[in-house]
Amino acid sequence: MISTIIPCYSADTSGVCSALYELGGMVIVHDASGCNSTYATHDEPRWYEMQSMIYISALTETDAIFGNDEKLIADIVSSAKDQNPKFIAVCGSPMPMMIGTDFDAVAYEIEQKTNIPTIPLHTNGTRDYIYGASEALKAIAERFVKPAERKIKSGVNVLGATPLDFKWKGTVSHIRQWLEENWLQMISCFAMDSSLDEIKKASSAEVNLVISMSGMETAKYLEKAFGIPYVCGVPVGELFSKKLAEKLHESIQKRQNLYPCTERISGSDTVIIGESIYSGSIACEITMQKGYGCTVLTPLPYENSVLCESDSTLKSESEIREFLNQIISLKNPASVITDPFYQFILPEGATLIEFPHFAFSGRCFDQRIPDVINRNIKEFYHD
């Protein structure tokens, strides 16, 4: 994403750290000393209230020039013996990418020396957080989820939950309550408010609920490995939450993947900028409540299956500005639901409806992130 005014989204390394934060593992970002503070202050709301073993390797210029991987391996092995983590994850930043660090080989050496499961993750710090979170969650599923002896009736795994996309406090508990109200049971959540032991039981679920693109690759793996179908959507609002629960039951019965986040009216009355599945779910609720046409604009990684034909996938600031100008010229006034930082590139005549996105604006508006799980979202309607 090319920007001159608005910020960029969190990087793939932050996606890894966010996805694995609560699972009891030790995460090492191969990067220069001090870079952990950037992650902690911009991309992690849990940092001051919840401990996690996330470290920076303190890569020096000399180590980079000479490719001193032995120092990296020795430091991780020494720390692992002190910390005794459930697993080790090693990921990269721009400099390891430039010098060609072999993370697969590094992880192999660490696991041989520690006998602790070690996961190589191929981030480089230049891509969006969804890439990192997606690879990390899939790697956890591949390494730790084993075949279940039996399926748990109406069991659901929630995939793609990180505070980069969702309000940290309350989201998962509200999803769990919503599932129970609709005769469904949460088995695990990848990976907020859930333990590694719970995630190990994921194969006992009958269906997966994908609430962000960070969980899509995990959903595909669990379908291939254990035959679990998935449904894409977030239980936002009152009407769409009810519909999504029905789709989960339908998926269990028919053993089909379903995409209710795309079952909406295409149009340009309202533009929603953000992560594709979450934005599409909000658009569905607006369509069901008021009949408004909504266009989702996602600058983030996506799949065609979770978008409508009229949705947009522009990435650069100039392209987004031009797209919004075209919308306003056709429909004035028009509403734009997005993070408050987008106000600086909105054209005249556009009505901003704030929906802060932690992966975009960090702590700046985190107290204003709304709780929309299974709740009325009438503040997003326009008359």
C-alpha positions in Angstrom: 0.0 0.0 0.0 1.5 3.3 -1.1 0.7 6.2 1.1 1.8 9.8 1.6 -0.9 11.0 4.1 -2.6 8.1 5.7 -0.6 5.4 7.6 0.1 1.9 6.4 -1.4 -1.3 7.9 0.5 -3.4 10.4 3.3 -5.5 9.0 3.4 -9.3 8.6 5.7 -9.6 11.6 3.1 -8.0 13.8 0.6 -10.4 12.4 2.7 -13.3 13.6 3.2 -11.9 17.1 -0.5 -11.0 17.4 -1.7 -14.4 16.3 0.6 -16.3 18.7 0.5 -13.9 21.6 -1.7 -16.0 24.0 -0.6 -19.5 23.1 2.4 -19.9 25.5 5.1 -20.1 22.8 8.3 -18.0 22.4 8.2 -15.8 19.3 11.5 -14.4 18.0 11.5 -11.7 15.3 14.9 -11.6 13.7 15.5 -7.9 13.6 17.6 -5.1 15.1 17.5 -4.2 18.8 14.7 -1.8 19.8 12.2 -3.0 17.2 10.1 -4.8 19.8 9.1 -1.4 21.2 7.5 -0.6 17.8 5.4 -3.7 17.9 4.5 -3.2 21.6 3.4 0.4 21.3 1.7 0.4 17.9 0.3 -3.1 17.2 -0.4 -4.8 20.6 -3.1 -3.7 23.0 -2.4 -6.6 25.4 1.2 -5.7 26.1 0.7 -4.0 29.4 -1.9 -6.4 30.8 -0.8 -9.8 29.6 2.6 -11.3 29.5 3.9 -13.1 26.4 7.3 -14.4 25.3 8.0 -12.1 22.3 11.6 -11.2 21.6 13.8 -9.4 19.1 17.0 -11.2 18.1 19.0 -7.9 18.3 20.5 -8.5 14.8 23.7 -6.4 14.4 25.3 -5.0 11.3 28.2 -7.3 11.7 26.0 -10.4 12.1 24.1 -9.4 9.1 27.2 -8.9 6.9 28.7 -12.2 8.0 25.5 -14.2 8.2 26.1 -15.3 11.7 23.1 -17.6 12.2 25.0 -19.5 14.9 24.6 -16.6 17.3 20.9 -16.4 16.6 20.5 -20.2 17.2 22.6 -20.1 20.3 20.7 -17.2 21.8 17.3 -18.8 21.2 18.4 -22.2 22.6 19.7 -20.5 25.7 16.5 -18.5 26.2 14.3 -21.5 25.5 16.0 -23.4 28.3 15.2 -20.6 30.7 11.6 -19.9 29.5 10.5 -23.5 28.7 7.9 -22.4 26.1 5.3 -24.7 24.6 6.8 -24.0 21.1 9.2 -21.6 19.4 8.4 -19.5 16.4 11.0 -17.7 14.4 10.2 -15.0 11.8 12.0 -12.4 9.8 12.1 -8.7 9.0 13.6 -6.8 6.0 17.2 -7.3 6.8 17.1 -11.2 7.0 15.2 -11.1 3.7 18.0 -9.1 2.1 20.7 -11.5 3.4 18.7 -14.6 2.6 18.3 -16.1 6.1 17.2 -19.7 5.9 14.5 -19.9 8.6 13.6 -23.5 7.8 17.2 -24.5 8.6 17.4 -22.3 11.6 14.2 -23.7 13.0 15.4 -27.3 12.4 18.7 -26.6 14.3 16.8 -25.1 17.2 14.4 -28.0 17.5 17.2 -30.5 17.4 19.0 -28.7 20.2 16.0 -28.1 22.4 13.4 -30.8 21.6 10.8 -28.0 21.6 8.5 -27.8 18.5 10.0 -24.9 16.4 8.1 -23.2 13.6 9.8 -21.3 10.8 7.7 -18.3 9.5 8.7 -16.5 6.4 7.8 -12.9 7.1 9.9 -10.0 5.8 8.3 -7.0 7.3 7.1 -5.5 4.0 3.7 -7.2 3.7 0.4 -6.7 5.5 -0.3 -8.3 8.9 -2.8 -10.8 7.3 0.1 -12.6 5.6 1.9 -13.1 8.9 -1.1 -14.0 11.0 -2.4 -16.4 8.3 0.9 -18.3 8.1 1.3 -18.5 11.9 -2.2 -19.8 12.6 -2.0 -22.4 9.8 1.4 -23.5 11.1 -0.1 -24.0 14.6 -2.9 -26.1 13.1 -0.4 -28.2 11.1 1.9 -28.8 14.0 -0.5 -29.4 16.9 -4.0 -30.4 15.7 -4.4 -34.2 15.6 -7.3 -36.4 14.5 -10.1 -36.5 17.0 -11.6 -39.7 18.3 -15.1 -38.3 17.8 -16.8 -35.1 16.7 -18.5 -32.8 19.2 -22.0 -32.1 18.0 -22.4 -28.6 16.7 -18.8 -27.8 17.6 -17.3 -24.7 16.1 -13.8 -23.4 15.7 -13.5 -19.6 15.3 -10.6 -18.7 13.0 -8.8 -15.4 12.5 -9.4 -13.7 15.8 -6.7 -11.1 16.6 -6.9 -7.7 18.2 -5.5 -6.2 15.0 -9.0 -6.7 13.5 -11.3 -7.1 16.5 -11.9 -5.3 19.8 -9.7 -7.2 22.3 -11.9 -7.3 25.3 -15.3 -8.8 24.7 -15.3 -10.0 21.1 -14.6 -13.7 21.7 -16.8 -13.9 24.8 -19.6 -12.4 22.9 -19.1 -14.8 20.0 -19.1 -17.7 22.4 -22.4 -16.4 24.0 -23.9 -16.0 20.5 -22.9 -19.5 19.5 -24.5 -21.0 22.7 -27.7 -19.0 22.1 -27.9 -20.7 18.7 -27.3 -24.2 19.9 -23.6 -24.2 18.9 -20.5 -24.8 20.9 -17.1 -23.1 20.6 -14.3 -25.7 20.6 -11.4 -23.3 20.1 -10.5 -19.8 18.9 -7.5 -19.2 16.7 -6.2 -17.3 18.7 -7.7 -14.9 21.2 -9.1 -16.1 24.6 -8.1 -19.7 23.8 -5.3 -22.0 24.9 -3.0 -24.2 22.9 -4.6 -27.2 24.5 -8.0 -26.1 23.3 -6.6 -25.5 19.8 -5.3 -29.1 19.8 -8.9 -30.3 19.9 -9.9 -28.3 16.8 -10.4 -31.4 14.7 -13.4 -32.4 16.9 -15.4 -29.5 15.5 -18.1 -30.0 12.9 -17.7 -26.5 11.3 -15.2 -23.6 11.2 -16.3 -20.0 11.4 -13.8 -17.8 9.5 -14.1 -14.2 10.9 -11.1 -12.7 9.0 -8.8 -13.5 6.2 -6.2 -14.3 8.8 -8.1 -17.5 9.4 -8.8 -18.5 5.8 -5.6 -20.6 5.2 -6.2 -22.4 8.5 -9.8 -23.2 7.4 -8.6 -24.7 4.1 -6.0 -26.8 6.0 -8.6 -28.1 8.5 -11.0 -28.9 5.7 -8.4 -30.8 3.8 -6.9 -32.6 6.8 -10.1 -33.3 8.8 -13.0 -32.7 6.5 -14.3 -29.7 8.4 -16.3 -27.2 6.2 -16.2 -23.5 6.9 -18.4 -20.5 6.9 -17.2 -16.9 6.3 -18.7 -14.1 8.3 -18.7 -12.1 11.5 -21.8 -12.1 13.8 -22.4 -8.4 13.6 -25.8 -6.7 14.1 -29.0 -8.5 14.9 -30.3 -9.8 11.6 -27.0 -10.9 10.1 -26.0 -12.7 13.3 -29.2 -14.7 13.1 -28.5 -15.5 9.4 -24.9 -16.5 10.1 -26.0 -19.0 12.8 -28.4 -20.5 10.3 -25.6 -20.8 7.8 -23.4 -22.6 10.4 -26.1 -25.2 10.9 -26.6 -25.5 7.2 -22.9 -26.1 6.6 -22.8 -28.8 9.2 -25.8 -30.5 7.6 -24.7 -30.2 4.0 -20.9 -30.3 4.5 -20.5 -27.3 2.3 -18.4 -24.1 2.6 -20.6 -21.0 2.7 -19.9 -17.3 2.2 -22.9 -15.4 3.8 -20.7 -12.2 3.9 -21.3 -11.9 0.2 -25.1 -12.2 0.3 -25.9 -8.5 0.0 -27.0 -5.8 -2.3 -24.2 -4.4 -4.5 -24.2 -0.7 -4.7 -22.5 2.6 -3.8 -24.7 4.2 -1.3 -22.3 3.2 1.4 -18.5 2.4 1.2 -16.9 0.3 3.8 -13.1 0.3 3.9 -11.3 -2.4 5.9 -10.7 -6.2 6.1 -12.9 -8.0 3.6 -14.9 -10.5 5.7 -15.5 -8.1 8.6 -16.5 -5.3 6.2 -18.7 -7.6 4.1 -20.5 -8.8 7.2 -21.3 -5.2 8.2 -22.5 -4.5 4.7 -24.8 -7.5 4.9 -26.3 -6.2 8.2 -26.9 -2.8 6.7 -28.5 -4.3 3.6 -30.8 -6.5 5.7 -31.8 -3.6 8.0 -32.2 -0.8 5.5 -31.8 -2.1 2.0 -28.9 0.1 1.3 -26.4 -1.0 -1.4 -22.9 -1.3 0.0 -19.4 -1.4 -1.6 -16.5 -3.0 0.3 -13.1 -1.5 -0.5 -10.3 -3.6 0.9 -6.6 -2.6 0.6 -5.7 -5.9 2.4 -5.2 -9.4 1.2 -8.4 -11.0 0.0 -10.0 -13.8 -2.0 -12.7 -13.4 -4.6 -14.9 -15.8 -2.8 -15.5 -13.3 0.1 -16.2 -10.3 -2.1 -19.0 -9.2 -4.4 -18.4 -8.2 -8.0 -18.9 -4.5 -7.3 -16.4 -4.5 -4.4 -12.9 -3.0 -4.9 -9.4 -4.1 -3.9 -7.4 -0.9 -4.4 -4.2 -0.6 -2.4 -2.6 2.8 -3.0 -3.8 6.0 -1.4 -4.2 7.8 -4.8 -6.3 4.9 -6.2 -8.5 4.9 -3.1 -9.0 8.7 -3.3 -9.9 8.5 -7.0 -12.4 5.7 -6.3 -14.1 7.6 -3.5 -14.3 10.7 -5.7 -16.1 8.7 -8.3 -18.5 7.4 -5.7 -19.3 10.8 -4.4 -19.9 12.2 -7.9 -22.5 9.5 -8.4 -24.1 9.6 -5.0 -23.8 12.8 -3.0 -23.8 12.7 -0.1 -22.5 9.2 0.5 -21.3 7.5 3.7 -17.9 6.0 4.2 -17.5 3.6 7.2 -13.8 3.3 8.0 -11.0 4.2 10.4 -10.9 7.9 11.3 -7.5 8.4 9.7 -9.1 7.9 6.3 -10.9 11.3 6.8 -7.8 13.0 5.5 -8.3 11.6 1.9 -12.1 11.6 1.9 -13.6 13.9 -0.9 -15.9 16.8 0.0 -19.4 15.6 0.4 -18.5 12.3 2.0 -19.9 11.5 5.4 -17.4 9.7 7.6 -18.8 7.1 10.0 -15.9 6.1 12.3 -15.0 2.4 12.7 -11.5 2.4 14.1 -9.2 -0.4 12.9 -6.4 -1.2 15.3 -4.2 -2.6 12.5 -4.4 0.8 10.8 -4.5 3.4 13.6 -3.1 1.5 16.6 -3.8 3.0 20.0 -5.0 6.3 18.6 -8.7 5.4 18.6 -8.7 2.0 20.5 -11.2 3.3 23.1 -13.6 4.1 20.3 -13.6 0.7 18.7 -17.3 -0.3 18.8 -18.7 -3.6 20.1 -20.9 -4.9 17.2 -21.0 -8.6 17.9 -24.6 -9.7 17.9 -25.6 -6.1 18.6 -27.6 -3.4 16.9 -25.3 -1.3 14.6 -27.8 1.5 13.8 -25.1 4.1 14.1 -23.8 2.9 10.7 -27.1 3.6 9.0 -27.8 6.8 7.1 -31.2 8.3 6.2 
